[in-house]
Amino acid sequence: MDKARNDLSAAVPKFCLALEEHRRTPDGRVRTSQELLSSFFPHDERSCTDRVFKYLPNEVRGPIIAAWGIRGIKAALRDADDKVQSVVHDALVAGDIDHVAFEDGLAPDTLIRWLPLADLWSFWRGGKLTKQAIHKALSTAYELYLFDARWFLDALTAKGGLIKGTDVLAEGLSKEDLTAWMRRIHETGDGTPKGIVTALGWDKIVAKTMNEVLVAVLDAMVAKVGLVVAAQKESAPRLEVTEKPEAKAEVSLPSMDPMIGERTSLPSDRADDGAWSMPPGAPSASQNDEVGDDMPIAPPSEEGINIVLEDELIITDRAPSSAPLDSAFARKVVDEDSTQVKPAPRDRFTSRPGLPKR
């Protein structure tokens, strides 16, 4: 026989076995046999999912299937997983076995020995937990040393963590219960966490404490012993930063030179921030000749705009500086930058070439 998945002599499998055995009693029936079938062998007329037989070796599941009378013992001992699943499914659809026979055929120790304990705990935990079931779980776990009294008192919280420990236990007790509790602690002389829990007793603890508080303790306990994996929370949310390639903006600026046209456009790797640093230049002589002597030079705008592409001056338009300059060097730069080529004035009385002067 294959080695069993779980050792029934260990504390955690013993705890799960006690819960499964108690679940099949009238007081502990938190989940029905129909729910057991639906959880571990869900099926309809066309399909099914095996969550139990695939974990059982042939020598364990063979006698169970043969006892249901749906397969011979020799064939059942040889059948592969898919064959067993098909045979059980056909029997359920045909009504040869029902949920009661399904639960009876799978003994508690068989389930605990071979199935994942986390699946069995989830099945029990998903039921309608009564005071009797909670009492059985807490007292059994305490007896198996899955937690001690100090841990239990530290894990007790209520009202969103506003009250903890013995205050949670005392909140549901009457005056007579509190008096008897203190008297018991005085008589035993044991004020340790173990003495406090023992003096009150599990019957009184479970009866006088809200179910949701006790179930929260059970959830913390099974996470502590590794029966289930506790959810891990990140200390801070992670932000995924996706680097996007920088798009080259198309910068279109109005030309202030009448020889350029209405607009001048050029691709730029930076946005227009008004921080162009090249000094303005003077219009060329060819432009002045073409425009004519009488063409006025466009006045400077209120804000200077200089556009540079590959270190070559394309457009120049600069406003005179309004702030005074402190240094002689700055004044020199301003004088040079402000220099503009203007057409030389002509004598209005000078005639065209070939004509005598007046």
HUCORKA-V653577 format. One line per field, one symbol per residue. ss: DSSP state (h for helix, s for strand, l for the rest). A space follows every 50 residues. Layout:
ss = ???
//
This chain:
ss = llllllllllhhhhhhhhhhhhhlllllllllhhhhhhhhllsllllsll llhhhllhhhhhhhhhhlllllhhhhhhllhhhhhhhhhhhhhhllllhh hhhhhllhhhhhhhllhhhhhhhhhlllllhhhhhhhhhhhhhlllllhh hhhhhlssllllsslhhhhhhlllhhhhhhhhhhhhhhllllhhhhhhhh lhhhhhhhllhhhhhhhhhhhhhhllllllllllllllllllllllllss ssssllllllllssssssllllllllllllllllhhhhhhhlllllllll llllsssssllssssssllllllllllhhhhhhhhhhhllllllllllll llllllll
//
